[in-house]
Amino acid sequence: MLLDKYKRIIAAFIFAFVAAGAFAADTSSLVKKQLEAAEDAMENDDIETAYKKVNGALQMMNDAEPNVKSAVITDAKLIYAQKLEGILETLDGVAFSEIKVMLEKYPNVKSTKIEKLLAQIEEKQKVEAENQRKAELAASEAAAQKRHNEEQASIKQQTQALEKQNEALTKQHEAMEKQAESNAELAESMKTQAEELAKSNENSEKNLKAIQEGFAGMQDSMTDQAEALKQSSKAQAKSTTIMVFSIVGIAILILIIVLVVIVIARRSMKLQAERQEQYMQAFRLIAENTSNTNRIMLGGATDLYGQGAPLKLAGTSSWAPAAALPDVTFTPEDEEELKQLAVKCEEIGAQIDQVTNRKNNSKNVSELVYKLSMQLGLSQGNSMLNFCAAMIYDAGFLGVDPAIWETETLTDEQKEEMHNHVNIAEKYLDFVPKKYWEVFDDASKKHHENMDGSGYPNGLKGDEIPQIARLIRVAETYVSMSSRRNYRQAMDKETAIEKLREQPGFYDAAVVDTLDQIV
C-alpha cells in the first residue's frame, strides 16, 4: 500500500512537469506569433500595431522560454524607441503616460536611447508649456491693447460730442449778440424819435406864444378861439408827455434786455471755459494712456536679436569655426525655388528606392542629413540644400542594369558597374539650377570617399572631402545599419554608433559625434 502511494505521488509529479513543459512551449509559440506580427508591422511603418503586439508579448513572456524572452525584450526596445520618437513629435500626453507605466512594469525594456527620449519628451513638454504660457500672456496683452484702443475711441467720441456742443453754444452766443445789437439799434432809433418829438413840441409852444403876442389886440374877440387853442395845446402837451414816458419805458426795457443778454453771455463764456477744461482733462487722459501703452509695447520687445553659431557654406569641407565662411543669402525667391527643387528630388528619390528595393532610404538619409546640418551650425537655407542633394545622392543607380539587383552574388564586372554609379549620376541631375550644381555633384560623386583615402572614385582624404559627402557617408551607413534587412536584424542606436566609431578612417568623427547627439 505504501509503495502504491509513492508511485502515485511520483506519477503526479511527472504529469505536472510534462504539463508545465507543454504549457511553456504553447506560451512560447503564442509569444513568437505576437513578435512576428510586431515585426511585420514595423516593416510597414505601423508603429501603433507593433507597439500593441509587443506589449501582448511582454505580458505573456514570463511563462515562455528564455530565448523567447530575450527576443521579446530586444524587439520591445526597438519598438518602444520608435513609439517614443513619434511621441516626441506629437507630444501625446496620454500615450507618454501609458508608455511610462509600461516601462515601470517592464524595466528590462529600458535602454539608453529610451531614457534619453523620455528626457527629451519631458523637456519638450516643459518648453511647450512655457510657449503656451507666453502665448496666453501675449493674448492678454493684446486684449489689454484692444481695451485701450476702445477707451481711446470712446474718449475721442466724447471729445467730438463736446466740440459739437461747444460749436452749438458758440452759435447761440453769436445769435444773442446779434439780437442785442439789434435791440440797441432799436433803442437808439426810439431815442431819436423822442428827441424829434420834443423839438416839435417846443416849436409848437413857440408858435403858440408868437400867435398870442401877435394877436394881443384881438384878445377879446379871439378869447374863445384862444381858449380852444389852449385846450388843444394842453392835449398836445399831455400827448407829448405820454409819448416821452413811453419812450423812457421802452428804453428801460431795452436796457433790461441788454443786461439779460450780458448775463447770458457771461454764463455762456463760463460754460465754454468748463468745456475747455473738460477737453484738457480728456487730452491729458489720452496722453497718459498713450504713454502707458508705449511702455507696455516696448517692455515686451526684448532680446529680439541674438548671436548665433558661425555659419558655413554647404560646399566647404571643414567644420572648424576658424574655417567658417560667410553664408549664402537665401532670398524668399530662393526659398521658394528650394521648395520646388525638394519636390522634384523627392520624386527621383522614390524612383531610386524602388529600383534598389530600399524602402524609404532616400527619405531617411536626407532627413538625417538635414538634422546633422542644422546641428553642425549650417543655416536653414544650406541645410535645406543638403536635404535636397541627399535625397538623390544615389541617382546613378538609375543607370545600373536592373538584373544586378536580383543577383545574390555579384561578379567582378557587376561590382565594377555598381561602383560606377557615382560617375553616371550627373546625367540625372540636369534639372538642378546651376548655382546649386556643385553641392549636388559633390553629393552624388563623393559620398563613398573615406577619411583615410581608401574610398572611391578619387581616393580623396581628410579636408579634400566636401561637407555634403561626409554627411551622406555617415547618414547612409547609419540608416543601413539601423534598418532591418533580409540577411540580418536591425541594430540599435548604441551599437550602430559604436560601429561607426570603430572605423575612424571611413567616417568624419565630428559628424559621428553630432549623430550621437541627435538620434
DOVONU-94989 format. One record per residue (C-alpha): residue number from 1; x, y, z. Coordinates in nm, 3 decimals. Layout:
BEGIN
[NUM [X Y Z]]
...
//
This chain:
BEGIN
[1 [0.000 0.000 0.000]]
[2 [0.277 0.242 0.091]]
[3 [0.459 0.156 -0.232]]
[4 [0.148 0.223 -0.436]]
[5 [0.109 0.558 -0.263]]
[6 [0.465 0.659 -0.356]]
[7 [0.408 0.552 -0.714]]
[8 [0.100 0.772 -0.739]]
[9 [0.291 1.073 -0.597]]
[10 [0.577 1.021 -0.843]]
[11 [0.332 0.985 -1.131]]
[12 [0.162 1.311 -1.029]]
[13 [0.497 1.494 -1.026]]
[14 [0.585 1.358 -1.370]]
[15 [0.246 1.459 -1.508]]
[16 [0.278 1.813 -1.364]]
[17 [0.628 1.851 -1.510]]
[18 [0.515 1.738 -1.854]]
[19 [0.210 1.966 -1.841]]
[20 [0.427 2.264 -1.739]]
[21 [0.664 2.196 -2.026]]
[22 [0.376 2.174 -2.270]]
[23 [0.226 2.496 -2.131]]
[24 [0.562 2.675 -2.163]]
[25 [0.601 2.552 -2.520]]
[26 [0.249 2.665 -2.606]]
[27 [0.310 3.007 -2.443]]
[28 [0.637 3.046 -2.633]]
[29 [0.451 2.974 -2.956]]
[30 [0.195 3.245 -2.877]]
[31 [0.469 3.494 -2.785]]
[32 [0.653 3.422 -3.112]]
[33 [0.336 3.489 -3.309]]
[34 [0.299 3.824 -3.131]]
[35 [0.663 3.906 -3.210]]
[36 [0.621 3.813 -3.577]]
[37 [0.313 4.034 -3.600]]
[38 [0.504 4.319 -3.432]]
[39 [0.799 4.283 -3.672]]
[40 [0.567 4.279 -3.975]]
[41 [0.402 4.596 -3.850]]
[42 [0.746 4.758 -3.807]]
[43 [0.829 4.670 -4.169]]
[44 [0.512 4.854 -4.278]]
[45 [0.594 5.155 -4.053]]
[46 [0.285 5.074 -3.844]]
[47 [0.432 5.162 -3.505]]
[48 [0.099 5.155 -3.317]]
[49 [0.025 4.796 -3.419]]
[50 [0.383 4.691 -3.347]]
[51 [0.359 4.855 -3.004]]
[52 [0.034 4.672 -2.919]]
[53 [0.171 4.335 -3.037]]
[54 [0.497 4.364 -2.846]]
[55 [0.304 4.464 -2.530]]
[56 [0.100 4.146 -2.573]]
[57 [0.424 3.951 -2.598]]
[58 [0.560 4.120 -2.283]]
[59 [0.251 4.022 -2.086]]
[60 [0.288 3.652 -2.183]]
[61 [0.667 3.619 -2.180]]
[62 [0.701 3.517 -1.811]]
[63 [0.592 3.163 -1.897]]
[64 [0.790 3.149 -2.222]]
[65 [1.132 3.001 -2.293]]
[66 [1.441 3.214 -2.205]]
[67 [1.547 3.270 -2.567]]
[68 [1.194 3.387 -2.648]]
[69 [1.202 3.628 -2.354]]
[70 [1.530 3.772 -2.481]]
[71 [1.381 3.824 -2.828]]
[72 [1.078 3.997 -2.675]]
[73 [1.299 4.238 -2.477]]
[74 [1.514 4.314 -2.784]]
[75 [1.216 4.389 -3.011]]
[76 [1.042 4.583 -2.736]]
[77 [1.343 4.815 -2.702]]
[78 [1.333 4.896 -3.074]]
[79 [0.955 4.941 -3.088]]
[80 [0.937 5.146 -2.767]]
[81 [1.214 5.372 -2.904]]
[82 [1.016 5.422 -3.229]]
[83 [0.699 5.487 -3.029]]
[84 [0.878 5.748 -2.813]]
[85 [1.019 5.918 -3.125]]
[86 [0.663 5.958 -3.251]]
[87 [0.552 6.097 -2.914]]
[88 [0.848 6.340 -2.928]]
[89 [0.696 6.484 -3.247]]
[90 [0.329 6.491 -3.135]]
[91 [0.371 6.535 -2.756]]
[92 [0.076 6.299 -2.698]]
[93 [0.046 6.320 -2.319]]
[94 [-0.183 6.015 -2.284]]
[95 [0.045 5.793 -2.491]]
[96 [0.351 5.920 -2.300]]
[97 [0.191 5.840 -1.961]]
[98 [0.092 5.493 -2.088]]
[99 [0.442 5.408 -2.209]]
[100 [0.599 5.524 -1.881]]
[101 [0.364 5.292 -1.691]]
[102 [0.468 5.003 -1.920]]
[103 [0.837 5.082 -1.865]]
[104 [0.786 5.076 -1.490]]
[105 [0.616 4.740 -1.525]]
[106 [0.887 4.602 -1.757]]
[107 [1.213 4.779 -1.654]]
[108 [1.422 4.539 -1.867]]
[109 [1.288 4.717 -2.177]]
[110 [1.463 5.041 -2.084]]
[111 [1.774 5.134 -2.281]]
[112 [1.999 5.438 -2.303]]
[113 [1.811 5.560 -2.610]]
[114 [1.472 5.514 -2.440]]
[115 [1.584 5.703 -2.131]]
[116 [1.723 5.981 -2.350]]
[117 [1.395 6.002 -2.543]]
[118 [1.199 6.012 -2.216]]
[119 [1.413 6.305 -2.101]]
[120 [1.375 6.482 -2.437]]
[121 [0.995 6.444 -2.430]]
[122 [0.972 6.578 -2.076]]
[123 [1.195 6.872 -2.169]]
[124 [0.990 6.942 -2.482]]
[125 [0.670 6.929 -2.274]]
[126 [0.820 7.193 -2.046]]
[127 [0.912 7.407 -2.346]]
[128 [0.560 7.367 -2.492]]
[129 [0.408 7.463 -2.157]]
[130 [0.629 7.772 -2.143]]
[131 [0.537 7.863 -2.503]]
[132 [0.169 7.824 -2.416]]
[133 [0.218 8.049 -2.115]]
[134 [0.386 8.311 -2.335]]
[135 [0.104 8.283 -2.590]]
[136 [-0.155 8.338 -2.316]]
[137 [0.045 8.639 -2.192]]
[138 [0.060 8.778 -2.546]]
[139 [-0.317 8.726 -2.581]]
[140 [-0.369 8.906 -2.250]]
[141 [-0.155 9.197 -2.367]]
[142 [-0.344 9.203 -2.698]]
[143 [-0.674 9.215 -2.507]]
[144 [-0.539 9.500 -2.292]]
[145 [-0.431 9.682 -2.608]]
[146 [-0.776 9.628 -2.758]]
[147 [-0.944 9.766 -2.444]]
[148 [-0.708 10.064 -2.455]]
[149 [-0.798 10.129 -2.819]]
[150 [-1.169 10.107 -2.736]]
[151 [-1.122 10.352 -2.447]]
[152 [-0.936 10.590 -2.677]]
[153 [-1.215 10.561 -2.935]]
[154 [-1.475 10.632 -2.664]]
[155 [-1.280 10.936 -2.540]]
[156 [-1.245 11.056 -2.897]]
[157 [-1.622 11.025 -2.947]]
[158 [-1.688 11.215 -2.623]]
[159 [-1.441 11.484 -2.731]]
[160 [-1.613 11.517 -3.068]]
[161 [-1.952 11.542 -2.894]]
[162 [-1.816 11.815 -2.663]]
[163 [-1.675 12.002 -2.962]]
[164 [-2.013 11.987 -3.139]]
[165 [-2.188 12.106 -2.823]]
[166 [-1.937 12.390 -2.789]]
[167 [-1.997 12.489 -3.153]]
[168 [-2.371 12.499 -3.086]]
[169 [-2.319 12.719 -2.777]]
[170 [-2.089 12.948 -2.976]]
[171 [-2.353 12.987 -3.247]]
[172 [-2.619 13.056 -2.980]]
[173 [-2.392 13.315 -2.820]]
[174 [-2.336 13.485 -3.160]]
[175 [-2.712 13.488 -3.224]]
[176 [-2.774 13.651 -2.884]]
[177 [-2.504 13.910 -2.954]]
[178 [-2.671 13.992 -3.286]]
[179 [-3.009 14.021 -3.109]]
[180 [-2.855 14.256 -2.850]]
[181 [-2.707 14.468 -3.129]]
[182 [-3.049 14.479 -3.299]]
[183 [-3.218 14.582 -2.972]]
[184 [-2.957 14.853 -2.917]]
[185 [-3.021 14.990 -3.266]]
[186 [-3.398 14.990 -3.194]]
[187 [-3.345 15.180 -2.867]]
[188 [-3.126 15.436 -3.046]]
[189 [-3.395 15.485 -3.312]]
[190 [-3.668 15.535 -3.049]]
[191 [-3.448 15.786 -2.864]]
[192 [-3.401 15.983 -3.185]]
[193 [-3.775 15.989 -3.245]]
[194 [-3.836 16.112 -2.887]]
[195 [-3.587 16.396 -2.936]]
[196 [-3.752 16.499 -3.261]]
[197 [-4.093 16.488 -3.094]]
[198 [-3.967 16.706 -2.808]]
[199 [-3.832 16.961 -3.058]]
[200 [-4.163 16.959 -3.244]]
[201 [-4.345 17.026 -2.916]]
[202 [-4.107 17.311 -2.835]]
[203 [-4.169 17.462 -3.177]]
[204 [-4.544 17.434 -3.121]]
[205 [-4.517 17.616 -2.792]]
[206 [-4.310 17.894 -2.959]]
[207 [-4.563 17.928 -3.235]]
[208 [-4.841 17.949 -2.979]]
[209 [-4.662 18.221 -2.790]]
[210 [-4.600 18.418 -3.111]]
[211 [-4.962 18.396 -3.203]]
[212 [-5.063 18.513 -2.854]]
[213 [-4.828 18.814 -2.879]]
[214 [-4.936 18.893 -3.243]]
[215 [-5.298 18.889 -3.164]]
[216 [-5.292 19.063 -2.823]]
[217 [-5.517 19.326 -2.960]]
[218 [-5.763 19.075 -3.073]]
[219 [-5.773 18.904 -2.732]]
[220 [-6.129 18.972 -2.661]]
[221 [-6.255 18.875 -2.999]]
[222 [-6.041 18.577 -3.008]]
[223 [-6.098 18.459 -2.648]]
[224 [-6.296 18.155 -2.747]]
[225 [-6.050 18.066 -3.014]]
[226 [-5.755 18.114 -2.775]]
[227 [-5.921 17.901 -2.513]]
[228 [-5.984 17.637 -2.767]]
[229 [-5.625 17.659 -2.884]]
[230 [-5.505 17.641 -2.522]]
[231 [-5.703 17.328 -2.463]]
[232 [-5.563 17.187 -2.779]]
[233 [-5.210 17.271 -2.668]]
[234 [-5.268 17.111 -2.331]]
[235 [-5.395 16.799 -2.501]]
[236 [-5.094 16.801 -2.729]]
[237 [-4.862 16.855 -2.432]]
[238 [-5.029 16.569 -2.249]]
[239 [-4.990 16.351 -2.554]]
[240 [-4.626 16.451 -2.579]]
[241 [-4.570 16.367 -2.211]]
[242 [-4.727 16.026 -2.255]]
[243 [-4.508 15.965 -2.556]]
[244 [-4.196 16.069 -2.360]]
[245 [-4.286 15.831 -2.078]]
[246 [-4.346 15.556 -2.334]]
[247 [-4.006 15.617 -2.489]]
[248 [-3.839 15.611 -2.146]]
[249 [-4.020 15.287 -2.061]]
[250 [-3.908 15.132 -2.386]]
[251 [-3.550 15.248 -2.319]]
[252 [-3.563 15.091 -1.972]]
[253 [-3.695 14.767 -2.122]]
[254 [-3.418 14.769 -2.379]]
[255 [-3.163 14.825 -2.101]]
[256 [-3.305 14.529 -1.908]]
[257 [-3.282 14.315 -2.223]]
[258 [-2.920 14.422 -2.273]]
[259 [-2.841 14.332 -1.910]]
[260 [-3.004 13.990 -1.955]]
[261 [-2.803 13.935 -2.273]]
[262 [-2.483 14.029 -2.087]]
[263 [-2.566 13.783 -1.804]]
[264 [-2.641 13.507 -2.055]]
[265 [-2.319 13.585 -2.244]]
[266 [-2.117 13.561 -1.924]]
[267 [-2.288 13.234 -1.838]]
[268 [-2.209 13.105 -2.185]]
[269 [-1.845 13.210 -2.150]]
[270 [-1.822 13.034 -1.813]]
[271 [-1.978 12.720 -1.961]]
[272 [-1.733 12.740 -2.252]]
[273 [-1.444 12.762 -2.003]]
[274 [-1.574 12.450 -1.827]]
[275 [-1.595 12.271 -2.164]]
[276 [-1.236 12.374 -2.236]]
[277 [-1.126 12.228 -1.902]]
[278 [-1.305 11.903 -1.988]]
[279 [-1.117 11.899 -2.320]]
[280 [-0.788 11.943 -2.138]]
[281 [-0.868 11.657 -1.899]]
[282 [-0.964 11.434 -2.192]]
[283 [-0.641 11.520 -2.374]]
[284 [-0.434 11.454 -2.059]]
[285 [-0.606 11.114 -2.019]]
[286 [-0.533 11.028 -2.384]]
[287 [-0.168 11.129 -2.343]]
[288 [-0.134 10.927 -2.021]]
[289 [-0.295 10.618 -2.177]]
[290 [-0.075 10.651 -2.486]]
[291 [0.237 10.670 -2.268]]
[292 [0.135 10.357 -2.073]]
[293 [0.063 10.174 -2.396]]
[294 [0.404 10.265 -2.534]]
[295 [0.570 10.136 -2.217]]
[296 [0.378 9.807 -2.239]]
[297 [0.466 9.761 -2.605]]
[298 [0.834 9.848 -2.553]]
[299 [0.859 9.626 -2.247]]
[300 [0.751 9.317 -2.441]]
[301 [1.005 9.363 -2.719]]
[302 [1.326 9.242 -2.551]]
[303 [1.612 9.029 -2.677]]
[304 [1.491 9.043 -3.037]]
[305 [1.834 8.969 -3.178]]
[306 [2.097 8.724 -3.058]]
[307 [2.436 8.597 -3.161]]
[308 [2.415 8.254 -3.326]]
[309 [2.675 7.993 -3.413]]
[310 [2.906 8.072 -3.709]]
[311 [2.756 7.973 -4.045]]
[312 [2.934 7.769 -4.313]]
[313 [2.891 7.728 -4.687]]
[314 [2.744 7.394 -4.788]]
[315 [3.032 7.327 -5.028]]
[316 [3.317 7.361 -4.774]]
[317 [3.488 7.071 -4.603]]
[318 [3.600 7.175 -4.253]]
[319 [3.368 7.206 -3.952]]
[320 [3.609 7.424 -3.750]]
[321 [3.477 7.776 -3.664]]
[322 [3.801 7.929 -3.790]]
[323 [3.727 7.793 -4.135]]
[324 [3.372 7.926 -4.138]]
[325 [3.280 8.127 -4.447]]
[326 [3.004 8.391 -4.485]]
[327 [2.677 8.220 -4.552]]
[328 [2.496 8.244 -4.885]]
[329 [2.194 8.474 -4.861]]
[330 [1.870 8.295 -4.943]]
[331 [1.602 8.533 -5.064]]
[332 [1.229 8.448 -5.046]]
[333 [1.252 8.358 -5.417]]
[334 [1.545 8.122 -5.342]]
[335 [1.348 7.955 -5.062]]
[336 [1.050 7.901 -5.294]]
[337 [1.288 7.761 -5.557]]
[338 [1.432 7.520 -5.297]]
[339 [1.081 7.400 -5.209]]
[340 [1.009 7.322 -5.575]]
[341 [1.350 7.155 -5.604]]
[342 [1.272 6.939 -5.298]]
[343 [0.950 6.815 -5.462]]
[344 [1.140 6.709 -5.775]]
[345 [1.415 6.542 -5.567]]
[346 [1.155 6.351 -5.366]]
[347 [1.008 6.208 -5.687]]
[348 [1.350 6.091 -5.810]]
[349 [1.438 5.960 -5.462]]
[350 [1.126 5.740 -5.468]]
[351 [1.237 5.600 -5.807]]
[352 [1.584 5.523 -5.667]]
[353 [1.436 5.340 -5.365]]
[354 [1.207 5.139 -5.595]]
[355 [1.499 5.032 -5.816]]
[356 [1.729 4.946 -5.523]]
[357 [1.448 4.788 -5.316]]
[358 [1.543 5.001 -5.014]]
[359 [1.218 5.123 -4.862]]
[360 [1.224 5.493 -4.763]]
[361 [1.606 5.502 -4.782]]
[362 [1.626 5.835 -4.966]]
[363 [1.378 5.996 -4.728]]
[364 [1.553 5.865 -4.415]]
[365 [1.903 5.963 -4.531]]
[366 [1.801 6.313 -4.645]]
[367 [1.614 6.386 -4.322]]
[368 [1.913 6.275 -4.115]]
[369 [2.149 6.489 -4.328]]
[370 [1.922 6.789 -4.271]]
[371 [1.926 6.737 -3.892]]
[372 [2.305 6.693 -3.891]]
[373 [2.348 7.013 -4.098]]
[374 [2.138 7.219 -3.859]]
[375 [2.312 7.072 -3.552]]
[376 [2.657 7.145 -3.702]]
[377 [2.571 7.515 -3.745]]
[378 [2.469 7.543 -4.110]]
[379 [2.194 7.788 -4.195]]
[380 [1.834 7.690 -4.272]]
[381 [1.888 7.753 -4.644]]
[382 [2.210 7.549 -4.670]]
[383 [2.060 7.269 -4.460]]
[384 [1.760 7.259 -4.696]]
[385 [2.001 7.245 -4.993]]
[386 [2.184 6.949 -4.833]]
[387 [1.845 6.783 -4.774]]
[388 [1.764 6.803 -5.147]]
[389 [2.108 6.676 -5.255]]
[390 [2.094 6.383 -5.007]]
[391 [1.755 6.280 -5.147]]
[392 [1.913 6.187 -5.485]]
[393 [2.277 6.113 -5.394]]
[394 [2.237 5.760 -5.543]]
[395 [2.082 5.885 -5.871]]
[396 [2.349 5.688 -6.062]]
[397 [2.176 5.362 -5.961]]
[398 [1.901 5.452 -6.208]]
[399 [2.152 5.374 -6.485]]
[400 [2.263 5.036 -6.346]]
[401 [2.142 4.713 -6.513]]
[402 [1.818 4.618 -6.327]]
[403 [1.919 4.250 -6.337]]
[404 [2.202 4.320 -6.091]]
[405 [1.952 4.394 -5.815]]
[406 [1.808 4.044 -5.848]]
[407 [2.154 3.877 -5.821]]
[408 [2.259 3.737 -5.484]]
[409 [2.633 3.708 -5.566]]
[410 [2.790 3.977 -5.785]]
[411 [3.069 3.917 -6.035]]
[412 [3.369 4.148 -6.050]]
[413 [3.219 4.318 -6.357]]
[414 [2.889 4.369 -6.180]]
[415 [3.069 4.512 -5.876]]
[416 [3.256 4.748 -6.108]]
[417 [2.925 4.857 -6.264]]
[418 [2.779 4.918 -5.917]]
[419 [3.081 5.132 -5.822]]
[420 [3.045 5.326 -6.147]]
[421 [2.709 5.465 -6.038]]
[422 [2.892 5.767 -5.890]]
[423 [3.029 5.857 -6.234]]
[424 [2.699 5.841 -6.425]]
[425 [2.482 6.026 -6.173]]
[426 [2.525 6.368 -6.333]]
[427 [2.309 6.281 -6.634]]
[428 [2.011 6.253 -6.396]]
[429 [2.080 6.595 -6.239]]
[430 [2.012 6.818 -6.540]]
[431 [1.713 6.978 -6.363]]
[432 [1.931 7.120 -6.081]]
[433 [1.989 7.502 -6.108]]
[434 [2.347 7.592 -6.197]]
[435 [2.404 7.784 -5.872]]
[436 [2.335 7.463 -5.669]]
[437 [2.514 7.225 -5.905]]
[438 [2.838 7.193 -5.703]]
[439 [2.658 7.064 -5.392]]
[440 [2.458 6.801 -5.589]]
[441 [2.771 6.699 -5.785]]
[442 [2.971 6.653 -5.461]]
[443 [2.685 6.454 -5.306]]
[444 [2.643 6.211 -5.600]]
[445 [3.013 6.159 -5.683]]
[446 [3.196 6.169 -5.348]]
[447 [2.969 6.001 -5.093]]
[448 [3.187 5.684 -5.100]]
[449 [3.513 5.869 -5.024]]
[450 [3.676 5.776 -4.689]]
[451 [3.866 5.999 -4.448]]
[452 [4.183 5.787 -4.488]]
[453 [4.172 5.798 -4.869]]
[454 [4.059 5.437 -4.914]]
[455 [3.728 5.529 -5.077]]
[456 [3.628 5.571 -5.442]]
[457 [3.622 5.703 -5.714]]
[458 [3.906 5.954 -5.649]]
[459 [4.060 5.836 -5.322]]
[460 [4.010 6.175 -5.152]]
[461 [4.110 6.209 -4.788]]
[462 [4.052 6.443 -4.493]]
[463 [3.962 6.802 -4.582]]
[464 [3.958 6.717 -4.952]]
[465 [3.615 6.558 -4.899]]
[466 [3.329 6.816 -4.910]]
[467 [3.087 6.854 -4.617]]
[468 [2.786 6.712 -4.800]]
[469 [2.978 6.394 -4.894]]
[470 [3.089 6.342 -4.531]]
[471 [2.734 6.391 -4.405]]
[472 [2.587 6.140 -4.652]]
[473 [2.867 5.886 -4.582]]
[474 [2.774 5.877 -4.211]]
[475 [2.396 5.909 -4.256]]
[476 [2.372 5.640 -4.526]]
[477 [2.573 5.387 -4.319]]
[478 [2.373 5.459 -4.003]]
[479 [2.037 5.424 -4.182]]
[480 [2.155 5.098 -4.338]]
[481 [2.271 4.951 -4.004]]
[482 [1.955 5.060 -3.818]]
[483 [1.723 4.916 -4.086]]
[484 [1.615 4.556 -4.097]]
[485 [1.746 4.350 -4.392]]
[486 [1.662 4.001 -4.514]]
[487 [2.005 3.878 -4.409]]
[488 [2.020 4.041 -4.062]]
[489 [1.827 4.218 -3.786]]
[490 [1.837 4.596 -3.739]]
[491 [2.097 4.729 -3.495]]
[492 [2.002 4.954 -3.207]]
[493 [2.134 5.311 -3.195]]
[494 [2.414 5.246 -2.949]]
[495 [2.551 4.951 -3.148]]
[496 [2.534 5.139 -3.479]]
[497 [2.715 5.444 -3.334]]
[498 [2.982 5.218 -3.184]]
[499 [3.035 5.051 -3.524]]
[500 [3.084 5.393 -3.683]]
[501 [3.336 5.493 -3.414]]
[502 [3.533 5.172 -3.473]]
[503 [3.616 5.292 -3.828]]
[504 [3.757 5.648 -3.793]]
[505 [3.934 5.602 -4.125]]
[506 [3.597 5.588 -4.301]]
[507 [3.380 5.843 -4.121]]
[508 [3.422 6.203 -4.003]]
[509 [3.443 6.183 -3.622]]
[510 [3.275 6.525 -3.577]]
[511 [2.974 6.409 -3.780]]
[512 [2.955 6.082 -3.584]]
[513 [2.963 6.274 -3.253]]
[514 [2.684 6.501 -3.378]]
[515 [2.482 6.197 -3.490]]
[516 [2.514 6.053 -3.139]]
[517 [2.360 6.375 -3.002]]
[518 [2.052 6.385 -3.225]]
[519 [1.941 6.021 -3.265]]
//
